Amino acid sequence: MLLLLRWFLLACALLLVAYLYPGVQVTSYASALWAALVLGLLNALVRPVLVLLTLPITLVTLGLFLFVVNALMFWAAASLLSNFNVAGFGAALIGSILYSVLAMVIDSALQQLSSRR
């Protein structure tokens, strides 16, 4: 149940990112649901491989290269979906940072909700 709630809230977060930043465009809530699903799948399947492959660069940059990896995942999701558009890599970087902050807030709220049960 919490997984579905998280998915719906992350879709809302993606719509908020599109509202706050003009470099990210989402045409509808259904598109945001698909984009949140694709982002989740990319982050679960592809991101760990990229993090492992870029570990030396990440260590040299003291972890800052992870922002680039997150932006690449955001940009890849936008390239896979037609109703989710990102203007370029800079927009993907800013959009992924905003989306990550909102996802942290959502995860924290859901964790508090599940601990009250």
N, C-alpha and C positions, 0 to 999 in steps of 0.2 A: 504494500500500500504506500509506504513512504517512497519507494522508488518511482512510482507513478506521480506522486505529488512533487517529487524533486524534478522529474522530467517536465511537468507542466510549469513549475516555477522557473526552471532554467529557460524555457521557451519565452516566458514573460520577461526574463532578464535580457534575453537576446533582442526582444522588441524594445526594451528600454535603452539598450546600447544603440540600436538603430535610431531611436528618437533623439538621444543625446548627441550622437556623433554622425554627421552627414556622410562620412566615408563608408558607412555600413548601411545597407538597405535590405529590409525584409518586407515582402509585399503583403503578407497576411499572417494570422496566427497559425494557420495550418503549415505555412512555410517555416515559421519559427519552430514548430514542433519537429518537423523533419530536420531542420538545421541543428537543433539541439540533440536529436538522435544521432545524426552523422558526426557531430562534434564529439559526442560521448564515445561512439565507436572508434573514431580516429584516436582519441586520447587514451582509450583502453588498449588498442591493438598496435598502432603505429608509433605513438609517442614514446613508449618505453624503448623501442628499438632505436629511435633517433637519439634519445638521451644517452643510451649506451654507446652508440657510435660517435657521438660528439662529446664524450666525457673528457678527453684531453683539453678541448677548447673551453669547455665549461669550467674546468678546474683553473685554467689560466685566467679566465675572465671572472673568477670568483663567483660563478653561478649566473652571471648576467646573460650568458648565451641561452639560458633556458627561456628567456623572453623571446628570443628569435625562434626557438623550437615551438613555443606556444603560438606565435604569429604564423608560422608555417602551417600548423594544424588548422588554424582559423581560416587561412587563405585557401588551404586544400578543401575544406568543407564548402567554402563559397564557390570554388571551381567545380565541385561535383553537383551542386544544386543550381537550378536556373532562377529560383525566386529568392535567393540569398546572394547578395552582391557585395563585394568589397572593392573599393576603388584602387587599391594598390597595396604594396607591402607595408608602407607607413600606416595606412588605414587599418590593415590587419593587425599591426603591432598595437595601436591604440585601442582598437576594438577588442583584442584578446585581453589586454590589461583590464579594461572596464568589465568585460565578461567574467574574468577570473575573480575580480573583487566582488562582484555581485554573487558569483557562485560560492565564494567563501561565506558571505552573509547568509545565503540560503542554507548552506550546509550547517552553519552554526545554529541557525534557528530550528532546523529540523532535528539536530542533535539534542537541543534543549527540549523540544517537543517530545522526542522519543524517550528521554530520560524521566519525564514527568509521569509516564504511564506506569 
